[in-house]
Amino acid sequence: MKHGVPQGSILGPLLFLVYMNNLPLQINSIAEPMPFADDASGIISNRNFIDFSTSANLVLARMIEWFSANKLVLNLEKTNIMKFVTIHQSYCALTISHKDKYIEEVVNLKFLGIQTDSLLNWKNHIDQIIPKLSVACYMVRQMYHICSNDTLRSVYFAYFHSLQVTE
């Protein structure tokens, strides 16, 4: 391998983080970088829509430039942008593009395991996790009469905490 990080290796995630370490330097004057594992995100804050749009296009261009210089490719089909707005703001279409490829603006996405929307509403996340928590409750109820409290406690932590953290 001439460059990159071997997939599936024990050191892969750590090596990837080292490999990606200087990406935030390319955008931190315009956006707040949010690297996490194999994802790269940036938060842009601006009340002026035109300045916001300009900054978003500049961040995208700098990220693509960094990826290219490091022999990586940013998958624009998997890249999204979400504007956080208040309920009283009127809708303005956001056009972010690179070489005639447009970034999809979404109103709902999953970020670090949490479903969120452009209004920072928890409804989608709650709707997604309730059925899973219901199954966990059913399992604990079924095991209540045949297991010790220590076992039930382990089942609780295994089901409930894993759903809240990773789902």
Secondary structure, DSSP 4 states (H G I P E B T S, - for coil): --SS--TT-SSHHHHHHHHTTTHHHHHTTTSEEEEETTEEEEE---SSHHHHHHHHHHHHHHHHHHHHHTT----GGG-EE-----TTSPP-----EETTEEPEE-SEEEETTEEEETT--SHHHHHHHHHHHHHHHHHHHHHTTTS-HHHHHHHHIIIIIHHHHH-
